[in-house]
Amino acid sequence: MSEDSEEEDYSDRSISDDDESDEDTFMKFVSDDIHRCTLLAADSLGDPFFPRTTQILLEYHLGRWVPRLREPRDLYGVSSSGPLSPTRWPYHCEVIDEKVQHIEWTPFFPEPVYVPTGLEIEPVYPNNKEDTVVYLAEDAYKEPCFVYSRVGGNRTPLKQPVDNCDNTLVFEARFESGNLQKVVKVADYEYQLTVRPDLFTNKHTQWYYFQVTNTQAEIVYRFTIVNFTKPASLYNRGMRPLFYSEKEAKIHNIGWQRIGDQIKYYKNNLGQDGRHFFSLTWTFQFPHNKDTCYFAHCYPYTYTNLQEYLSGINSDPVRSKFCKIRVLCHTLARNMVYVLTITTPLKNSDSRKRKAVILTARVHPGETNSSWIMKGFLDYILGDSSDARLLRDTFIFKVVPMLNPDGVIVGNYRCSLAGRDLNRNYTSLLKESFPSVWYTRNMIHRLMEKREVILYCDLHGHSRKQNIFMYGCDGSNRSKAKGLYLQQRIFPLMLSKNCPNKFSFSACKFNVQKSKEGTGRVVMWKMGIRNSFTLEATFCGSTLGNKRGTHFSTKDLESMGYHFCDSLLDYCDPDRSKYFRCLKELEEMEKHLNLDRVFDDSDTSLVEISLDVESSSRGSDSSESNDTQTYLLKLTSQVKNKKKYLKTKRERNATLAKRQNNTREESTGETAGRSPPELRTDLKPNFQTCPFKGDFKNSPEEQIMILGKVEDTRAISQNLVYDKEHLLQRQEESNSDVKGARLLTREEKQVRKHCVAGTVPTVCDSDPRPTVPDVYVAHCFRRPLPNQGMVKIPGHGCYPRKPHSRATS
């Protein structure tokens, strides 16, 4: 079967055909064929072997009609012969007519992170009804859930309660991917901003992207966003907001740039119902008067940007030959989810031997940096370099560049219009609620039935850690038994070597948490894809090499696409020298540190420790050196100094009560129905380390019977709580078999009798003491005596005893 027919098999079953606008667009593409061909119909030919269909065309050639299959459907809305498919919004969303566009630009020098001066202020804004509300978007709360969509949304004009002052800024966010809920003017040049939560939720306030007009140059403005929910943020580590000026773009060809002074991220006083909010404040001077400017959390990349990019591929006669664009499915709002199949077309059976590589991105709409990495990957893999051609000849790439277009369009940070995180629902059977992840999983499942998938990677952004890193799946007993324990870390290690100033191998993690079992990475790993990764790119910048202390630009993010392809070539190179060199390095790292010395009670592997430095609340503390072993040496000291987990008072009380109950049951004879285990007399004593040497005039065999092996403290604890008569009987039997053993004195027998019975030995029999629990006696036997002349029982005083020499047999 040809590769084209395989692509048809993968994609057409996922396409929904019930959209009227899509059918109208499709008929435009059919019209050209109708002029040359005739649709095959059984009625016209009178041949019962030909069913009635629209997929077979009759072409008149050399005096006769020749049937042929229709070409695969052209991409809906992304065609060289038709316009782009319009974006669909929830019907209640207000959308302005203006189309927002930005130029691509790379700074001449890396933009440094902000260094706090210690003089940053933390503005506090009490609720003051006299403050002027200059922007308010109420449309987000008109419906509790998604109802239906409409092209362009609701275009009802939004009244802006702006006063008559000329110096008031005008805010706007009713455009694609925009996010801003409310703006209050608290001073002449100071504004309090509130970002909108994800639609149909009350959380996920992280992404902001809005427009500002009516600016004045050389005036210090202060902006404060007051409803962030994450306690930790990269803004506390030097990240700056992004700024775009249309006049700067037109005059100086300058695009997005990092700006801001007095940047501070702090906890504010707006907490309600047990929730705490955090504020981000910064100051800035606009470069021009009467300018149109934009602020954003990260470089925007919209659904329209993707459609324009795919349209350029589709209209390119060269790239379109080995990149087939299809519609995977439609979202809740009837927007299209595209899937790209990239490979060199072959018409023979050798194409079935090609392995597959799968990449996805933008399941979280606010993580726009993942789209820039995806763009860099597509630019390279569709290029004319020899390595790109080799990759296309070797693999079949399945690419889903935007999994959550609905969330991207409305300006969500994490969720779809279902109000749920799609990256926690790859195991869901609700196709109608989560269509994009359902069809992606289904497509991959069918693909795995026909060929091997050697790698799956889902591209993301990270809001609290620096650098670029990966999450993988490993650490299970199954992978260790099969020898795959270190092999799944080879690709990330290669990526770190190919990109040492951006990718941090030490920040990678390779474990599967229960809360992440619904993610694409874990689901694909459980389906059988050994190399299943999530690639996380920071919103800020790098702490490595010559990029240390600088922000990532769009070119930096796009370059990761090239490095991904380069590492893929190294990983699958027929010359396995690089592969085995990386494997040997991982093995050396495994030998370098002994896990038993790092964690006494953990069976985690060395690489898991080295790659699980932090979860999600802290940034990467990668070493300046690119030598991984040097970093691991520093890591060891950090791990050893880690504080032990402290139990709560309830946990401590529960443990103590459980021990007391067990002791009470054993002391009251509740276990009388069970035959006591035999005393361990087969243990050889170690008199060099025994804390009781020289204290009793007993033979070695008697010390074994009374104490057991001192090193085996558990056996001692168990032996001492058994029935007194049983122990005495065992002692007499043992003594009868010991030849030459010295008989115990009366005082020694009395001490042993009291130890077994759980009472305290006394100087005179007329002075009885309270009973001591067995656990205390066992505890006393576990440790050396305080001195040679006194014996101390916990809870009681010291009792003198006569000095004596070590027993001899």
Sequence and secondary structure as in RCSB ss.txt:
>XXXX:A:sequence
MSEDSEEEDYSDRSISDDDESDEDTFMKFVSDDIHRCTLLAADSLGDPFFPRTTQILLEYHLGRWVPRLREPRDL
YGVSSSGPLSPTRWPYHCEVIDEKVQHIEWTPFFPEPVYVPTGLEIEPVYPNNKEDTVVYLAEDAYKEPCFVYSR
VGGNRTPLKQPVDNCDNTLVFEARFESGNLQKVVKVADYEYQLTVRPDLFTNKHTQWYYFQVTNTQAEIVYRFTI
VNFTKPASLYNRGMRPLFYSEKEAKIHNIGWQRIGDQIKYYKNNLGQDGRHFFSLTWTFQFPHNKDTCYFAHCYP
YTYTNLQEYLSGINSDPVRSKFCKIRVLCHTLARNMVYVLTITTPLKNSDSRKRKAVILTARVHPGETNSSWIMK
GFLDYILGDSSDARLLRDTFIFKVVPMLNPDGVIVGNYRCSLAGRDLNRNYTSLLKESFPSVWYTRNMIHRLMEK
REVILYCDLHGHSRKQNIFMYGCDGSNRSKAKGLYLQQRIFPLMLSKNCPNKFSFSACKFNVQKSKEGTGRVVMW
KMGIRNSFTLEATFCGSTLGNKRGTHFSTKDLESMGYHFCDSLLDYCDPDRSKYFRCLKELEEMEKHLNLDRVFD
DSDTSLVEISLDVESSSRGSDSSESNDTQTYLLKLTSQVKNKKKYLKTKRERNATLAKRQNNTREESTGETAGRS
PPELRTDLKPNFQTCPFKGDFKNSPEEQIMILGKVEDTRAISQNLVYDKEHLLQRQEESNSDVKGARLLTREEKQ
VRKHCVAGTVPTVCDSDPRPTVPDVYVAHCFRRPLPNQGMVKIPGHGCYPRKPHSRATS
>XXXX:A:secstr
  HHHHHHHHHGGG     HHHHHHHHHHHHHHHHHEEE  HHHH  TTS   SSEEEEEETTEEEEEE      
TT  TTS     EEETT B  S          SS  B     S          TTSEEEEE  GGGS SS   EE
ET B         S TT  EEE  STT B  EEEEEETTEEEEE    TTSS      EEEEES  BT EEEEEE
EEE  S  GGGGT   EEEEHHHHHHT    EE  EEEEEEE S  BTTB  EEEEEEEEBSSTT  EEEESS  
  HHHHHHHHHHHHH TTHHHHEEEEEEEE TTS EEEEEEE     SGGGGG EEEEEEE SSTT THHHHHHH
HHHHHHTS SHHHHHHHHHEEEEEES S HHHHHHT SS  TTSS GGG TT   TTTSHHHHHHHHHHHHHHHH
S EEEEEEEEEESS  SEEEEE    HHHHHTT TTGGGHHHHHHHHHSTTTB GGG EE   GGGTTSHHHHHH
HHT SSEEEEEEESSEE SGGGBTEE  HHHHHHHHHHHHHHHHHHT SSTHHHHHHHHHHHHHHHHS HHHH T
T    HHHHHH S  SSS     SS  HHHHHHHHHHHHHT       HHHHHHHHHHHHHHHHHHHTTTTTTS 
           TTT TTTTTS   HHHHHHHH  TT HHHHHHHHTS HHHHHHHHHHHHHH TT     HHHHH
HHHHHHHT    SSTTS      HHHHHHHHHS  S SSEEE TTS EEE         
